[in-house]
Amino acid sequence: MSERADGPPDRARLLIVHHTPSPATAELLAEVQAGAADPEITGVETVSRAALAATATDLLAADAVVLGTPANIGYMSGALKHFLDQVYYVCGDDTRGLPYGLWVHGGSDTSGATRAVTTIAEGMGWAAAAAPVEVTGSPDGRARAACRELGAVLAATVMPEQ
């Protein structure tokens, strides 16, 4: 849990950083948010930021982070890469051990984007709290459920003890 000066120490913060330019990626974001807002998970504030608006300050205030991106030509979106470039050296040591999760949506292949984000997250010393969710094509019920579970797992990971 965060010991932020701007909030009580008994409250955790889950940051969702996403690039959701398509209806499919926006649908998956909504599922991640819904999972994080599960009524059984208490004491966790969820903050969602578009990748081009998210900052190092947002990341430093987070107790966990979920990243979401489309797979563009075999790679993560430029917007998510921009966010990661901005925070890599600024937050590196201060976010070691940060629990993270990832969802990637692609038309046919998500492996390059998943590998790229995972490599950067590992380089920052973050700890995967769940396996990446990789979705190709139109999101179906299983994909939506996996993203909902991803949000819930990350929120539950930082939920304060009652």
Backbone as JSON Lines, residues from 0, in Angstrom:
{"i":0,"aa":"M","n":[0.83,-1.18,0.0],"ca":[0.0,0.0,0.0],"c":[0.87,1.23,0.0]}
{"i":1,"aa":"S","n":[0.37,2.22,-0.6],"ca":[1.04,3.48,-0.73],"c":[1.04,4.25,0.58]}
{"i":2,"aa":"E","n":[2.1,4.96,0.8],"ca":[2.19,5.86,1.95],"c":[2.16,7.29,1.41]}
{"i":3,"aa":"R","n":[1.26,7.55,0.48],"ca":[1.2,8.86,-0.16],"c":[0.74,9.92,0.82]}
{"i":4,"aa":"A","n":[1.28,11.12,0.64],"ca":[0.87,12.24,1.48],"c":[-0.55,12.7,1.14]}
{"i":5,"aa":"D","n":[-1.03,12.38,-0.08],"ca":[-2.34,12.88,-0.51],"c":[-3.49,11.92,-0.21]}
{"i":6,"aa":"G","n":[-3.22,10.84,0.48],"ca":[-4.3,9.9,0.78],"c":[-3.98,9.07,1.99]}
{"i":7,"aa":"P","n":[-4.99,8.48,2.6],"ca":[-4.76,7.67,3.79],"c":[-3.97,6.41,3.46]}
{"i":8,"aa":"P","n":[-3.11,5.95,4.38],"ca":[-2.3,4.77,4.11],"c":[-3.1,3.47,4.07]}
{"i":9,"aa":"D","n":[-4.37,3.49,4.48],"ca":[-5.19,2.28,4.47],"c":[-5.95,2.12,3.15]}
{"i":10,"aa":"R","n":[-5.57,2.88,2.18],"ca":[-6.21,2.82,0.86],"c":[-5.12,2.58,-0.19]}
{"i":11,"aa":"A","n":[-5.35,1.68,-1.09],"ca":[-4.4,1.37,-2.15],"c":[-4.88,1.98,-3.46]}
{"i":12,"aa":"R","n":[-3.94,2.15,-4.39],"ca":[-4.28,2.74,-5.69],"c":[-3.83,1.81,-6.81]}
{"i":13,"aa":"L","n":[-4.79,1.47,-7.68],"ca":[-4.53,0.7,-8.88],"c":[-4.58,1.65,-10.06]}
{"i":14,"aa":"L","n":[-3.48,1.72,-10.8],"ca":[-3.41,2.58,-11.98],"c":[-3.61,1.72,-13.23]}
{"i":15,"aa":"I","n":[-4.51,2.15,-14.09],"ca":[-4.72,1.49,-15.37],"c":[-4.26,2.46,-16.45]}
{"i":16,"aa":"V","n":[-3.22,2.07,-17.18],"ca":[-2.68,2.89,-18.27],"c":[-3.02,2.17,-19.56]}
{"i":17,"aa":"H","n":[-3.71,2.87,-20.45],"ca":[-4.25,2.19,-21.63],"c":[-4.18,3.06,-22.87]}
{"i":18,"aa":"H","n":[-4.14,2.39,-24.0],"ca":[-4.35,3.03,-25.29],"c":[-5.49,2.26,-25.94]}
{"i":19,"aa":"T","n":[-6.63,2.9,-26.04],"ca":[-7.85,2.21,-26.47],"c":[-8.49,2.94,-27.66]}
{"i":20,"aa":"P","n":[-7.84,2.9,-28.82],"ca":[-8.38,3.63,-29.96],"c":[-9.54,2.94,-30.67]}
{"i":21,"aa":"S","n":[-9.75,1.66,-30.42],"ca":[-10.79,0.93,-31.13],"c":[-11.9,0.5,-30.17]}
{"i":22,"aa":"P","n":[-13.07,0.2,-30.7],"ca":[-14.14,-0.3,-29.84],"c":[-13.73,-1.57,-29.09]}
{"i":23,"aa":"A","n":[-12.95,-2.44,-29.71],"ca":[-12.54,-3.69,-29.05],"c":[-11.64,-3.41,-27.85]}
{"i":24,"aa":"T","n":[-10.65,-2.52,-28.02],"ca":[-9.77,-2.23,-26.88],"c":[-10.52,-1.48,-25.78]}
{"i":25,"aa":"A","n":[-11.45,-0.62,-26.18],"ca":[-12.25,0.09,-25.18],"c":[-13.14,-0.88,-24.41]}
{"i":26,"aa":"E","n":[-13.66,-1.88,-25.1],"ca":[-14.49,-2.91,-24.45],"c":[-13.66,-3.68,-23.41]}
{"i":27,"aa":"L","n":[-12.43,-4.02,-23.76],"ca":[-11.57,-4.75,-22.83],"c":[-11.18,-3.87,-21.64]}
{"i":28,"aa":"L","n":[-10.95,-2.58,-21.88],"ca":[-10.69,-1.64,-20.77],"c":[-11.87,-1.63,-19.81]}
{"i":29,"aa":"A","n":[-13.08,-1.55,-20.33],"ca":[-14.26,-1.53,-19.47],"c":[-14.34,-2.78,-18.6]}
{"i":30,"aa":"E","n":[-13.95,-3.91,-19.14],"ca":[-13.96,-5.15,-18.36],"c":[-12.9,-5.12,-17.26]}
{"i":31,"aa":"V","n":[-11.7,-4.62,-17.57],"ca":[-10.66,-4.5,-16.55],"c":[-11.15,-3.59,-15.42]}
{"i":32,"aa":"Q","n":[-11.74,-2.47,-15.79],"ca":[-12.26,-1.53,-14.79],"c":[-13.35,-2.17,-13.95]}
{"i":33,"aa":"A","n":[-14.24,-2.92,-14.59],"ca":[-15.32,-3.58,-13.85],"c":[-14.76,-4.6,-12.87]}
{"i":34,"aa":"G","n":[-13.76,-5.35,-13.29],"ca":[-13.14,-6.32,-12.38],"c":[-12.49,-5.64,-11.19]}
{"i":35,"aa":"A","n":[-11.82,-4.53,-11.43],"ca":[-11.17,-3.8,-10.34],"c":[-12.19,-3.21,-9.37]}
{"i":36,"aa":"A","n":[-13.41,-2.96,-9.87],"ca":[-14.47,-2.38,-9.04],"c":[-15.37,-3.44,-8.4]}
{"i":37,"aa":"D","n":[-14.96,-4.71,-8.45],"ca":[-15.75,-5.78,-7.84],"c":[-16.11,-5.4,-6.41]}
{"i":38,"aa":"P","n":[-17.37,-5.53,-6.02],"ca":[-17.79,-5.11,-4.67],"c":[-17.1,-5.87,-3.53]}
{"i":39,"aa":"E","n":[-16.53,-7.03,-3.83],"ca":[-15.82,-7.77,-2.79],"c":[-14.42,-7.21,-2.53]}
{"i":40,"aa":"I","n":[-13.96,-6.35,-3.42],"ca":[-12.65,-5.72,-3.27],"c":[-12.86,-4.33,-2.69]}
{"i":41,"aa":"T","n":[-12.33,-4.13,-1.51],"ca":[-12.53,-2.84,-0.83],"c":[-11.2,-2.17,-0.56]}
{"i":42,"aa":"G","n":[-11.25,-0.86,-0.4],"ca":[-10.06,-0.1,-0.04],"c":[-9.11,0.14,-1.2]}
{"i":43,"aa":"V","n":[-9.57,-0.05,-2.43],"ca":[-8.72,0.16,-3.59],"c":[-9.34,1.22,-4.48]}
{"i":44,"aa":"E","n":[-8.61,2.29,-4.69],"ca":[-9.02,3.33,-5.63],"c":[-8.44,2.98,-6.99]}
{"i":45,"aa":"T","n":[-9.27,3.0,-8.02],"ca":[-8.81,2.72,-9.37],"c":[-8.75,4.02,-10.15]}
{"i":46,"aa":"V","n":[-7.6,4.27,-10.76],"ca":[-7.38,5.46,-11.57],"c":[-7.01,5.0,-12.97]}
{"i":47,"aa":"S","n":[-7.78,5.43,-13.96],"ca":[-7.5,5.09,-15.35],"c":[-6.95,6.31,-16.07]}
{"i":48,"aa":"R","n":[-5.87,6.1,-16.81],"ca":[-5.26,7.18,-17.57],"c":[-4.94,6.69,-18.98]}
{"i":49,"aa":"A","n":[-5.28,7.51,-19.95],"ca":[-4.85,7.24,-21.31],"c":[-3.32,7.28,-21.33]}
{"i":50,"aa":"A","n":[-2.71,6.41,-22.12],"ca":[-1.25,6.3,-22.12],"c":[-0.56,7.62,-22.42]}
{"i":51,"aa":"L","n":[-1.14,8.44,-23.28],"ca":[-0.52,9.72,-23.6],"c":[-0.72,10.78,-22.52]}
{"i":52,"aa":"A","n":[-1.59,10.51,-21.55],"ca":[-1.82,11.45,-20.45],"c":[-1.21,10.98,-19.14]}
{"i":53,"aa":"A","n":[-0.89,9.71,-19.03],"ca":[-0.33,9.16,-17.79],"c":[1.09,9.7,-17.58]}
{"i":54,"aa":"T","n":[1.44,9.89,-16.31],"ca":[2.72,10.5,-15.98],"c":[3.49,9.66,-14.96]}
{"i":55,"aa":"A","n":[4.72,10.04,-14.75],"ca":[5.53,9.4,-13.71],"c":[4.88,9.6,-12.35]}
{"i":56,"aa":"T","n":[4.28,10.74,-12.12],"ca":[3.6,11.0,-10.85],"c":[2.47,10.0,-10.63]}
{"i":57,"aa":"D","n":[1.71,9.71,-11.69],"ca":[0.65,8.71,-11.59],"c":[1.23,7.36,-11.18]}
{"i":58,"aa":"L","n":[2.31,6.97,-11.82],"ca":[2.92,5.68,-11.55],"c":[3.49,5.61,-10.13]}
{"i":59,"aa":"L","n":[4.16,6.67,-9.71],"ca":[4.75,6.68,-8.37],"c":[3.69,6.63,-7.27]}
{"i":60,"aa":"A","n":[2.48,7.07,-7.57],"ca":[1.39,7.06,-6.59],"c":[0.63,5.73,-6.58]}
{"i":61,"aa":"A","n":[1.01,4.81,-7.48],"ca":[0.28,3.56,-7.63],"c":[0.9,2.43,-6.81]}
{"i":62,"aa":"D","n":[0.03,1.53,-6.38],"ca":[0.46,0.32,-5.68],"c":[0.5,-0.87,-6.62]}
{"i":63,"aa":"A","n":[-0.12,-0.72,-7.79],"ca":[-0.1,-1.73,-8.85],"c":[-0.52,-1.03,-10.13]}
{"i":64,"aa":"V","n":[-0.18,-1.65,-11.27],"ca":[-0.53,-1.04,-12.55],"c":[-1.0,-2.13,-13.51]}
{"i":65,"aa":"V","n":[-2.01,-1.78,-14.3],"ca":[-2.46,-2.63,-15.41],"c":[-2.22,-1.83,-16.68]}
{"i":66,"aa":"L","n":[-1.59,-2.47,-17.65],"ca":[-1.29,-1.85,-18.93],"c":[-2.16,-2.49,-19.99]}
{"i":67,"aa":"G","n":[-2.7,-1.66,-20.9],"ca":[-3.52,-2.18,-21.99],"c":[-3.13,-1.54,-23.3]}
{"i":68,"aa":"T","n":[-3.01,-2.35,-24.34],"ca":[-2.57,-1.84,-25.63],"c":[-3.09,-2.68,-26.78]}
{"i":69,"aa":"P","n":[-3.28,-2.06,-27.93],"ca":[-3.46,-2.87,-29.13],"c":[-2.1,-3.36,-29.6]}
{"i":70,"aa":"A","n":[-2.1,-4.42,-30.38],"ca":[-0.88,-4.89,-31.05],"c":[-0.88,-4.24,-32.42]}
{"i":71,"aa":"N","n":[0.08,-3.36,-32.64],"ca":[0.17,-2.63,-33.91],"c":[1.41,-3.09,-34.67]}
{"i":72,"aa":"I","n":[1.2,-3.79,-35.76],"ca":[2.29,-4.28,-36.6],"c":[3.29,-5.06,-35.75]}
{"i":73,"aa":"G","n":[2.77,-5.91,-34.88],"ca":[3.61,-6.77,-34.08],"c":[4.22,-6.13,-32.85]}
{"i":74,"aa":"Y","n":[3.77,-4.94,-32.46],"ca":[4.38,-4.24,-31.34],"c":[3.29,-3.54,-30.54]}
{"i":75,"aa":"M","n":[3.64,-3.09,-29.34],"ca":[2.7,-2.3,-28.54],"c":[2.41,-0.99,-29.25]}
{"i":76,"aa":"S","n":[1.37,-0.3,-28.82],"ca":[1.04,0.99,-29.42],"c":[2.14,2.0,-29.12]}
{"i":77,"aa":"G","n":[2.3,2.96,-30.0],"ca":[3.26,4.04,-29.77],"c":[2.93,4.82,-28.51]}
{"i":78,"aa":"A","n":[1.65,4.94,-28.21],"ca":[1.23,5.68,-27.02],"c":[1.72,4.99,-25.75]}
{"i":79,"aa":"L","n":[1.56,3.66,-25.66],"ca":[2.03,2.96,-24.46],"c":[3.55,2.98,-24.4]}
{"i":80,"aa":"K","n":[4.21,2.84,-25.55],"ca":[5.67,2.92,-25.58],"c":[6.14,4.28,-25.09]}
{"i":81,"aa":"H","n":[5.45,5.34,-25.48],"ca":[5.78,6.7,-25.02],"c":[5.68,6.79,-23.5]}
{"i":82,"aa":"F","n":[4.59,6.26,-22.94],"ca":[4.45,6.26,-21.47],"c":[5.62,5.53,-20.83]}
{"i":83,"aa":"L","n":[5.91,4.33,-21.3],"ca":[6.98,3.53,-20.7],"c":[8.34,4.21,-20.86]}
{"i":84,"aa":"D","n":[8.58,4.86,-22.0],"ca":[9.82,5.61,-22.18],"c":[9.93,6.75,-21.17]}
{"i":85,"aa":"Q","n":[8.82,7.42,-20.91],"ca":[8.84,8.56,-19.99],"c":[9.1,8.14,-18.54]}
{"i":86,"aa":"V","n":[8.64,6.97,-18.15],"ca":[8.75,6.57,-16.74],"c":[9.93,5.67,-16.45]}
{"i":87,"aa":"Y","n":[10.54,5.1,-17.47],"ca":[11.55,4.06,-17.28],"c":[12.68,4.52,-16.34]}
{"i":88,"aa":"Y","n":[13.34,5.59,-16.67],"ca":[14.47,6.04,-15.83],"c":[14.02,6.86,-14.63]}
{"i":89,"aa":"V","n":[12.9,7.55,-14.77],"ca":[12.4,8.39,-13.68],"c":[11.91,7.55,-12.5]}
{"i":90,"aa":"C","n":[11.23,6.44,-12.8],"ca":[10.58,5.65,-11.76],"c":[11.26,4.32,-11.47]}
{"i":91,"aa":"G","n":[12.23,3.96,-12.27],"ca":[12.83,2.63,-12.2],"c":[13.04,2.09,-10.81]}
{"i":92,"aa":"D","n":[13.92,2.71,-10.02],"ca":[14.23,2.18,-8.69],"c":[13.05,2.28,-7.73]}
{"i":93,"aa":"D","n":[12.24,3.31,-7.88],"ca":[11.13,3.54,-6.95],"c":[9.95,2.61,-7.17]}
{"i":94,"aa":"T","n":[9.89,1.94,-8.3],"ca":[8.75,1.05,-8.56],"c":[9.16,-0.42,-8.63]}
{"i":95,"aa":"R","n":[10.36,-0.75,-8.23],"ca":[10.79,-2.16,-8.21],"c":[9.81,-2.96,-7.37]}
{"i":96,"aa":"G","n":[9.42,-4.12,-7.88],"ca":[8.48,-4.98,-7.17],"c":[7.02,-4.62,-7.39]}
{"i":97,"aa":"L","n":[6.74,-3.57,-8.16],"ca":[5.36,-3.14,-8.42],"c":[4.59,-4.27,-9.11]}
{"i":98,"aa":"P","n":[3.46,-4.69,-8.56],"ca":[2.65,-5.69,-9.25],"c":[2.05,-5.09,-10.53]}
{"i":99,"aa":"Y","n":[2.07,-5.86,-11.6],"ca":[1.5,-5.36,-12.84],"c":[0.75,-6.46,-13.58]}
{"i":100,"aa":"G","n":[-0.13,-6.01,-14.45],"ca":[-0.86,-6.89,-15.35],"c":[-0.9,-6.25,-16.72]}
{"i":101,"aa":"L","n":[-1.26,-7.05,-17.73],"ca":[-1.25,-6.58,-19.11],"c":[-2.36,-7.24,-19.91]}
{"i":102,"aa":"W","n":[-3.01,-6.42,-20.75],"ca":[-3.89,-7.01,-21.77],"c":[-3.5,-6.4,-23.11]}
{"i":103,"aa":"V","n":[-3.55,-7.25,-24.14],"ca":[-3.18,-6.85,-25.49],"c":[-4.26,-7.35,-26.44]}
{"i":104,"aa":"H","n":[-4.68,-6.48,-27.35],"ca":[-5.66,-6.87,-28.36],"c":[-5.03,-6.71,-29.74]}
{"i":105,"aa":"G","n":[-5.2,-7.73,-30.58],"ca":[-4.68,-7.66,-31.94],"c":[-5.62,-8.3,-32.92]}
{"i":106,"aa":"G","n":[-5.42,-7.97,-34.18],"ca":[-6.23,-8.58,-35.23],"c":[-5.88,-10.05,-35.43]}
{"i":107,"aa":"S","n":[-4.59,-10.37,-35.35],"ca":[-4.22,-11.76,-35.59],"c":[-3.09,-12.26,-34.69]}
{"i":108,"aa":"D","n":[-2.23,-11.37,-34.2],"ca":[-1.09,-11.81,-33.4],"c":[-0.76,-10.75,-32.36]}
{"i":109,"aa":"T","n":[-0.58,-11.19,-31.14],"ca":[-0.26,-10.26,-30.05],"c":[1.1,-10.56,-29.43]}
{"i":110,"aa":"S","n":[1.78,-11.58,-29.9],"ca":[2.99,-12.05,-29.23],"c":[4.1,-11.01,-29.17]}
{"i":111,"aa":"G","n":[4.32,-10.26,-30.25],"ca":[5.38,-9.24,-30.25],"c":[5.1,-8.13,-29.26]}
{"i":112,"aa":"A","n":[3.84,-7.68,-29.22],"ca":[3.47,-6.61,-28.28],"c":[3.59,-7.1,-26.84]}
{"i":113,"aa":"T","n":[3.13,-8.31,-26.59],"ca":[3.23,-8.87,-25.24],"c":[4.68,-9.01,-24.82]}
{"i":114,"aa":"R","n":[5.5,-9.52,-25.69],"ca":[6.93,-9.7,-25.39],"c":[7.6,-8.35,-25.11]}
{"i":115,"aa":"A","n":[7.29,-7.33,-25.89],"ca":[7.9,-6.01,-25.71],"c":[7.53,-5.4,-24.36]}
{"i":116,"aa":"V","n":[6.24,-5.42,-24.03],"ca":[5.81,-4.83,-22.75],"c":[6.39,-5.63,-21.59]}
{"i":117,"aa":"T","n":[6.36,-6.94,-21.67],"ca":[6.88,-7.79,-20.6],"c":[8.37,-7.54,-20.39]}
{"i":118,"aa":"T","n":[9.12,-7.38,-21.46],"ca":[10.55,-7.11,-21.36],"c":[10.82,-5.8,-20.63]}
{"i":119,"aa":"I","n":[10.07,-4.77,-20.96],"ca":[10.24,-3.47,-20.3],"c":[9.83,-3.57,-18.83]}
{"i":120,"aa":"A","n":[8.71,-4.19,-18.55],"ca":[8.25,-4.34,-17.16],"c":[9.28,-5.1,-16.33]}
{"i":121,"aa":"E","n":[9.81,-6.17,-16.88],"ca":[10.85,-6.92,-16.17],"c":[12.1,-6.08,-15.97]}
{"i":122,"aa":"G","n":[12.45,-5.27,-16.96],"ca":[13.58,-4.37,-16.84],"c":[13.41,-3.34,-15.74]}
{"i":123,"aa":"M","n":[12.16,-2.98,-15.47],"ca":[11.86,-2.04,-14.39],"c":[11.77,-2.75,-13.04]}
{"i":124,"aa":"G","n":[11.83,-4.08,-13.07],"ca":[11.75,-4.84,-11.83],"c":[10.34,-5.06,-11.34]}
{"i":125,"aa":"W","n":[9.34,-4.88,-12.21],"ca":[7.96,-5.1,-11.82],"c":[7.69,-6.6,-11.72]}
{"i":126,"aa":"A","n":[6.67,-6.94,-10.94],"ca":[6.31,-8.34,-10.72],"c":[4.95,-8.64,-11.35]}
{"i":127,"aa":"A","n":[4.91,-9.58,-12.27],"ca":[3.65,-9.95,-12.91],"c":[2.73,-10.58,-11.86]}
{"i":128,"aa":"A","n":[1.56,-9.98,-11.67],"ca":[0.59,-10.51,-10.71],"c":[-0.37,-11.48,-11.39]}
{"i":129,"aa":"A","n":[-0.36,-11.49,-12.71],"ca":[-1.23,-12.37,-13.49],"c":[-0.6,-12.55,-14.87]}
{"i":130,"aa":"A","n":[-0.96,-13.62,-15.52],"ca":[-0.49,-13.84,-16.89],"c":[-1.1,-12.79,-17.8]}
{"i":131,"aa":"P","n":[-0.37,-12.36,-18.84],"ca":[-0.95,-11.41,-19.79],"c":[-2.2,-11.98,-20.45]}
{"i":132,"aa":"V","n":[-3.16,-11.12,-20.69],"ca":[-4.37,-11.5,-21.42],"c":[-4.17,-11.06,-22.86]}
{"i":133,"aa":"E","n":[-4.16,-12.02,-23.77],"ca":[-3.97,-11.75,-25.19],"c":[-5.25,-12.1,-25.94]}
{"i":134,"aa":"V","n":[-5.79,-11.12,-26.66],"ca":[-7.06,-11.29,-27.35],"c":[-6.85,-10.97,-28.82]}
{"i":135,"aa":"T","n":[-7.28,-11.87,-29.69],"ca":[-7.26,-11.6,-31.12],"c":[-8.68,-11.61,-31.65]}
{"i":136,"aa":"G","n":[-8.91,-10.75,-32.63],"ca":[-10.24,-10.65,-33.22],"c":[-11.21,-9.94,-32.29]}
{"i":137,"aa":"S","n":[-12.48,-10.12,-32.55],"ca":[-13.51,-9.49,-31.72],"c":[-13.52,-10.15,-30.34]}
{"i":138,"aa":"P","n":[-13.54,-9.34,-29.28],"ca":[-13.58,-9.93,-27.94],"c":[-14.85,-10.75,-27.74]}
{"i":139,"aa":"D","n":[-14.67,-11.99,-27.3],"ca":[-15.81,-12.85,-27.0],"c":[-15.99,-12.91,-25.48]}
{"i":140,"aa":"G","n":[-16.9,-13.73,-25.04],"ca":[-17.19,-13.84,-23.6],"c":[-15.98,-14.25,-22.79]}
{"i":141,"aa":"R","n":[-15.19,-15.16,-23.33],"ca":[-14.0,-15.62,-22.61],"c":[-12.97,-14.49,-22.48]}
{"i":142,"aa":"A","n":[-12.78,-13.71,-23.53],"ca":[-11.84,-12.59,-23.5],"c":[-12.3,-11.52,-22.51]}
{"i":143,"aa":"R","n":[-13.6,-11.23,-22.53],"ca":[-14.12,-10.23,-21.59],"c":[-13.97,-10.7,-20.15]}
{"i":144,"aa":"A","n":[-14.24,-11.98,-19.92],"ca":[-14.1,-12.53,-18.56],"c":[-12.64,-12.51,-18.11]}
{"i":145,"aa":"A","n":[-11.72,-12.79,-19.02],"ca":[-10.29,-12.78,-18.67],"c":[-9.83,-11.37,-18.3]}
{"i":146,"aa":"C","n":[-10.33,-10.37,-19.01],"ca":[-9.96,-8.98,-18.68],"c":[-10.6,-8.55,-17.37]}
{"i":147,"aa":"R","n":[-11.82,-8.97,-17.13],"ca":[-12.49,-8.67,-15.85],"c":[-11.69,-9.31,-14.71]}
{"i":148,"aa":"E","n":[-11.27,-10.55,-14.9],"ca":[-10.48,-11.22,-13.87],"c":[-9.13,-10.53,-13.67]}
{"i":149,"aa":"L","n":[-8.52,-10.07,-14.74],"ca":[-7.25,-9.35,-14.64],"c":[-7.39,-8.12,-13.74]}
{"i":150,"aa":"G","n":[-8.43,-7.33,-13.96],"ca":[-8.66,-6.16,-13.11],"c":[-8.89,-6.54,-11.67]}
{"i":151,"aa":"A","n":[-9.67,-7.59,-11.45],"ca":[-9.96,-8.04,-10.08],"c":[-8.7,-8.56,-9.39]}
{"i":152,"aa":"V","n":[-7.9,-9.33,-10.09],"ca":[-6.68,-9.88,-9.49],"c":[-5.73,-8.76,-9.09]}
{"i":153,"aa":"L","n":[-5.54,-7.78,-9.96],"ca":[-4.63,-6.7,-9.62],"c":[-5.15,-5.88,-8.45]}
{"i":154,"aa":"A","n":[-6.44,-5.6,-8.43],"ca":[-7.01,-4.85,-7.31],"c":[-6.92,-5.65,-6.02]}
{"i":155,"aa":"A","n":[-7.23,-6.93,-6.08],"ca":[-7.16,-7.78,-4.88],"c":[-5.73,-7.91,-4.38]}
{"i":156,"aa":"T","n":[-4.77,-7.87,-5.28],"ca":[-3.36,-7.98,-4.9],"c":[-2.95,-6.85,-3.96]}
{"i":157,"aa":"V","n":[-3.51,-5.67,-4.14],"ca":[-3.11,-4.53,-3.29],"c":[-4.18,-4.14,-2.27]}
{"i":158,"aa":"M","n":[-5.26,-4.92,-2.2],"ca":[-6.33,-4.61,-1.26],"c":[-5.79,-4.61,0.18]}
{"i":159,"aa":"P","n":[-6.08,-3.55,0.93],"ca":[-5.62,-3.5,2.32],"c":[-6.26,-4.61,3.15]}
{"i":160,"aa":"E","n":[-5.53,-5.09,4.13],"ca":[-6.09,-6.09,5.04],"c":[-7.17,-5.42,5.87]}
{"i":161,"aa":"Q","n":[-8.24,-6.15,6.08],"ca":[-9.37,-5.59,6.84],"c":[-9.22,-5.86,8.32]}
